[in-house]
Amino acid sequence: MTPRILLSAYQCAPGQGSVSQIGWEWYSRMARRTSVTLVTHIRNQPFLEAAGAPLNGSEIIYIDTEWFARRLYGAARFFFPGSEHSVFLLSSLDFFVYDRAALRALASRKSEWDLVHIVTPVSPSAHSVLGRLGLPVLRGPLNGGLRTPPNFPEFMRADSAWLYSLRDLAKPIQALRKNPPSATFYANQSTWNALSPGERKQAERLPEIAVDPACFPAAPWPARPSSINPLKVLFVGRLIPAKALPLLFEGARRALANGPIEVTVIGDGPMRQAWEAESKTLPYPVHFLGSRSADEVSAAFAASHVFCLPSIRESGGAVLLEAMSAARPAIAVNYGGPAELVNESVGRLVPADCSESVAGGIAAALSDVIANPNEWRQRGLAGRQHVLLNHTWDQRVQRGLALYCQKAA
């Protein structure tokens, strides 16, 4: 008999950002496999109901802390108008208010569940009090603890990177917890380093990101790049300083000596106006398309030769898995999450020493795509197989269900 699960997902909604998508994938897929009660923030309600939730006879309990969250968000936007990530960090403090409100709402019903799984937030510093319910607790998959790279001040200064260190303030609280989780999923080495010694004893590695291969199907490569057919390069992501899109611009400019290039940018954010203005000075076309649906992103993968993520501080990199799923080779920076997803068999990692090394590495990689298109097409095909074998959402959730049965036994 499969266990009855209380699934806590502070962020949980389809199409509302990467972390919210993680919550949605775990809820929607786990609800098909076992008895699930989802507890989540009330701001997710319209998106969940639009997607048909509650699903498969599950229950949803909404926790309302908007009285606090709205004020916190307003203050964060006032003090950090140009740093989207800083606004997110400060606004996320609402989780601790939500978490305690959830404990009060759930305490009288704790006999209805066999195990608590805290899916989102994915930050190791977001410690929950739901262990006080007296049930086994699974936490994760977590992804965090990534240090700010020191050699890119021109980008990180604009993102108020000094705020990242505030997460370390949670470590003394972590050490004093009376109800540590029974098990923890962690995504990568930086997350492992951020766990307490006690959590490490019960920790298993499992990336927090995955992909639905049906949403990003493999598509035939476009006609090979040539003197009359530009190399088509795609970027998808939030336009925030850490994504470092100008490094892709510079790398493509240097690679022009080997053939024409065309860059497409999908995404929006506070840096769009500045980066779009910069792109108009470049000697090749750059198309800014703004935010697009998953189907439109999939079509953009199909129209491209290669995907490039020049981000200098990327904890995860779900978009890299989407590119691989679409059979497109990926170019990324050798730091953080991308360093654990990309290798020479599916694309290329460029050195993360400084802006010059990233731009130069991108230029060399793009030049190599132009010179050796068949080799890069094969890398895209290898990426598709790698995703199918290792990085689907069904695989992630099935691993979670196996641990549920183990811990609830």
Secondary structure as GFF3:
##gff-version 3
##sequence-region A 1 409
A	DSSP	beta_strand	5	9	.	.	.	ID=ss1
A	DSSP	alpha_helix	18	30	.	.	.	ID=ss2
A	DSSP	beta_strand	36	41	.	.	.	ID=ss3
A	DSSP	three_ten_helix	42	44	.	.	.	ID=ss4
A	DSSP	alpha_helix	45	50	.	.	.	ID=ss5
A	DSSP	beta_strand	59	63	.	.	.	ID=ss6
A	DSSP	alpha_helix	66	79	.	.	.	ID=ss7
A	DSSP	alpha_helix	84	91	.	.	.	ID=ss8
A	DSSP	alpha_helix	94	106	.	.	.	ID=ss9
A	DSSP	three_ten_helix	107	112	.	.	.	ID=ss10
A	DSSP	beta_strand	115	120	.	.	.	ID=ss11
A	DSSP	three_ten_helix	130	133	.	.	.	ID=ss12
A	DSSP	beta_strand	137	142	.	.	.	ID=ss13
A	DSSP	alpha_helix	153	156	.	.	.	ID=ss14
A	DSSP	three_ten_helix	157	159	.	.	.	ID=ss15
A	DSSP	three_ten_helix	161	170	.	.	.	ID=ss16
A	DSSP	alpha_helix	171	175	.	.	.	ID=ss17
A	DSSP	beta_strand	183	186	.	.	.	ID=ss18
A	DSSP	alpha_helix	189	194	.	.	.	ID=ss19
A	DSSP	alpha_helix	197	200	.	.	.	ID=ss20
A	DSSP	beta_strand	203	205	.	.	.	ID=ss21
A	DSSP	beta_strand	231	236	.	.	.	ID=ss22
A	DSSP	three_ten_helix	241	243	.	.	.	ID=ss23
A	DSSP	alpha_helix	245	255	.	.	.	ID=ss24
A	DSSP	three_ten_helix	256	258	.	.	.	ID=ss25
A	DSSP	beta_strand	261	266	.	.	.	ID=ss26
A	DSSP	alpha_helix	272	279	.	.	.	ID=ss27
A	DSSP	beta_strand	286	290	.	.	.	ID=ss28
A	DSSP	alpha_helix	294	303	.	.	.	ID=ss29
A	DSSP	beta_strand	306	309	.	.	.	ID=ss30
A	DSSP	alpha_helix	318	325	.	.	.	ID=ss31
A	DSSP	beta_strand	330	333	.	.	.	ID=ss32
A	DSSP	three_ten_helix	337	340	.	.	.	ID=ss33
A	DSSP	beta_strand	347	350	.	.	.	ID=ss34
A	DSSP	alpha_helix	355	371	.	.	.	ID=ss35
A	DSSP	alpha_helix	373	390	.	.	.	ID=ss36
A	DSSP	alpha_helix	393	408	.	.	.	ID=ss37
###
